[in-house]
Amino acid sequence: MMPELKSALYAGKVMHQRLKPRRHRLSYRIFFLLLDLDEIDAMSKRLRLLSHNRFNLFGFADTDHGDGSGGSLKAYVEDMLETAGIETDAGPIRLLSMPRTLGYAFNPISIYFCHNRQGDLVAILYEVNNTFGQRHSYLIPVGERHDETVRQHCDKRFYVSPFMAMGLNYRFRIGLPGENVAIHITASDDQGPLMVASFAGKRRALSDASLLRAFISYPLLTLKVTAGIHWEALRLWAKGIRLQERPAPPDNSITRVAMHGRLQRKAEPDVI
């Protein structure tokens, strides 16, 4: 009997809401895969509809993440953790992201949950892609917590939307993957929250049957996401939202946030 996979599928709904200078809201159904990076090769051999670095209905390609070199993704993340002084001792790293669909992938955000060998969550790596082919990551340690929710924050260092300026602060509220997963991100300027984005999903076992159901329920997932980004951008432009000039990307591909660094803005209330 094959061991149960730690990897899973989370199906749910994503929501984005712009709060100012004009309100704009969108929501649509979507799904993510939670992939244990130690399981990917074995999983791709077990499943017919999900492949590693090969074309399939769904796929996972190492070049879609990290430094894009196609090398070991776990080794890449472990190197980032070691450079930041975060000990994991080769513990599990689980990646929440959308898979390739019929060979196409685009992930506005992917989230790595980094554990030590004892299973404790020690850091979260937020990997952000924009539609200009650029990528940047934020590595934030996880301190003591008393429930299954992690709260973190950092300053924005990477240009994402042409309608959002730099000089913002991100606040993350993460309901850790279990039977459900919940991701809530608030982007704020000096006057308060500007935009909120969230995803809430329910866990399903990762199998060929669940992947086939997902394909039928969410056809051409990643193409739909990319098309939706451009359509919503057109709607924002029609509402008179001003375009922001795109700066050069950061010199470093990763921003490492200290546990008790200078990012100590006064906490703002969550916006839902």
Summary of the structure (lengths in Angstrom):
residues: 272
radius of gyration: 18.2
end to end distance: 44.0
largest distance: 59.1
contacts: 804
relative contact order: 0.19
helix: 18%
strand: 38%
